[in-house]
């Protein structure tokens, strides 16, 4: 009998981890990483085109992250900011206030993930306004627990969470599938007119619902509608913020200033930290209503500060814009003859490849994305899909030009092979993905 490879042997041990927290697309079993490269058990190197759903935005093993984490661990002043003050928690809050536009007296909340940041933002908005209604968008994702999960359109549509009559959903504008901004904003205004909405929560780029880039003016129109109705606007930058879109904040593309902004994923370079920036009148109450013992801990906040410094000092925001344009242009050229590629869209290094069964009707290609990412893993790269049919390409911001060009070749080959039926359907069937 053939001995399993080191990666297969490691993956076989995965059964001890609870299924409720697994979202698997292929048997990826990694032991290390560097830059834009992941290393499987046994030594095979893979080009990382996901950055762990954007969480490792600076890539793997970045020196600034290693230094900050090591320094904090060497003389750790406690385990959080719950009942004590320490320099990196206060410093990171000051850094965020300096980088996030806004006026007046503001505060910063620290948590562990985008889920708790969005959950707390919604609960604080309800408390501050005295209203209970929440308006979110179909296909949205704001978290995997609590109120944030119930405000996530993908979870509600999948039946993963009980519906909440106080949380309502409206369409997100989609240029490729001809869902106009005007229709979306009209639906928003109708809901706001009811007078019970505390907040609107929105992703500046709809991520898990299919990586939809809204037309120019959508966020500006949404902000204006919220302002006119006296409703708080929460912008969820957890997945596409902090430089990924080619601007430091994805919402700045439309020149708006949200009432509250939530961060996560890339802020911790792969370690658990989240944040909200917003008005003191919203985030100061109710007192002690969002307690997490290790939130704002010295290690994660030190790394958060290093991430923000590195983004600015190393020009990674501008790099994302340049590398993203090279990647989109290369993909368009390499897949131009493939009828199954309906659209390639994105900003900076958040790119979606929309796979279709019919280019004229724009019908989504069932199963093709699952086969494509599996084949891509076989060829030597990591990428996942969202919305059922859209490849989500979000490599680390440190990706080199050579790696961008290699990504283009690998993605084009994987799509071609999957579309030609060259992928083992039985092997793919084990991995449900979304």
C-alpha positions, 0 to 999 in steps of 0.5 A, a space after each residue: 500500500 502506498 504511504 500517504 504524503 506528509 500533507 495527506 497524512 496531516 490532513 487526515 488528522 483534521 477530523 478532530 476539529 469541529 465541522 461547524 468551523 470548517 470551510 474547505 475547498 481542497 485538502 490544504 495542509 500547510 506548515 509554514 509560509 513566507 511572503 506570498 508563499 504557503 508551504 505544505 507538509 512535505 515541502 510543496 510551495 503554493 502561491 497564495 492568492 487568498 491571503 487567508 481571506 485577506 487576513 494575512 495582508 502583509 503576507 506570511 512571516 513579515 519582519 515587522 510583524 515578527 518583530 512587533 509580536 516578539 517584542 510584545 511577548 517578551 515582556 507582556 503587560 497582562 493579557 488585555 485592555 479590559 481592566 488596565 491600560 497599556 501603551 500599544 492598546 492606547 497607541 493603536 487607538 490613537 493611530 486608527 483615529 488619525 487614519 480614519 476620517 471623522 470629526 468630533 469626540 470619537 472612540 475605538 473599540 477593540 475585539 477579536 474578529 470582524 464578527 464581534 466588531 460588527 455585532 458591537 457596532 450594531 448593538 451600540 447603534 441600537 442603544 444610542 438611537 433607541 431604535 431596533 431596526 437594522 438594514 443590511 444588503 442581500 449577499 452581505 457577510 458581517 460575521 459568524 455569530 450573534 447579531 452580526 450573523 443575523 445581519 449577514 445575507 449569505 447566512 440568512 439565505 443559506 438557512 444558517 441562522 434564524 431570521 430576525 424581523 428587526 433586520 431587513 435586507 435590500 438588493 446590493 447594486 450589481 453592474 454585471 447583472 444589471 441591478 441598478 444603483 437607483 433601484 437599490 437606493 430606492 429600496 433603502 429609502 423606503 425602509 428608512 421611511 419606516 422610522 425604526 432603523 437604527 443603522 445601515 451596515 454595508 460592505 464597500 465591495 460586496 465580498 462573500 456574496 459574489 465580489 460585487 464592485 458597486 458603481 461610482 456614487 452608490 456609497 455617496 447616495 447611501 450616505 446621503 440617504 442615511 444622513 437625511 433620515 438620521 440613521 447611522 451608517 456602518 461601513 464594514 471594512 473588515 475584508 477589503 479595507 486597509 489598503 487592499 482596494 488601492 486606497 487605505 479605506 475602500 469607502 473613500 472611493 466615493 469620498 464618504 465619511 461613515 459614522 462607524 467603521 469596522 476593521 478586522 482580518 488584515 489589522 492583525 496580520 493573521 492574529 485575532 484583532 478587530 476594531 470599530 472607530 466611531 462617535 463617543 456618543 455611540 461607543 461609550 454606552 451602555 457601559 461594560 456591555 461588550 466585555 472580552 477579557 483578552 481584547 486589546 491585548 499587548 501582542 495583537 495591538 503591537 502587531 496592529 500598529 506594525 501593520 498600519 506603519 508598514 502599509 504606509 512606510 512601504 507604500 503597500 496601498 499604492 502597490 495594491 493599486 498597481 499590482 491589481 491593475 496588472 493582475 486584472 489586465 493579465 487575466 483579461 488577456 489570458 482568458 479572453 477566449 474562454 466563454 465561461 469567463 463572464 466578467 473580471 472586476 475589482 479594485 486594487 488587489 480584491 478581484 473577482 472572476 465571474 464564471 458563467 454557463 452562458 455569456 449572453 444570459 450571464 447564468 452562473 456556472 454551477 460547480 465550475 468555481 469549485 472545480 477550478 479552485 481544486 485544480 488551481 490547488 493541484 497546479 500550485 496555488 491557493 484561491 477560494 470562491 464566493 457567491 457560488 461561481 466567483 473566484 475571489 483573488 486577494 493575494 498578499 499586498 506584498 505580491 511581486 510582479 513575477 508572482 502576479 504574472 505566475 498567478 495569471 498563468 495558473 488561474 487561466 490554466 485552472 479555469 481552462 482545465 476545469 471547463 474542459 472537464 479535466 478535474 476529478 469530480 469525485 475528488 471535488 465532491 468531498 469539499 463543500 466550500 460555500 
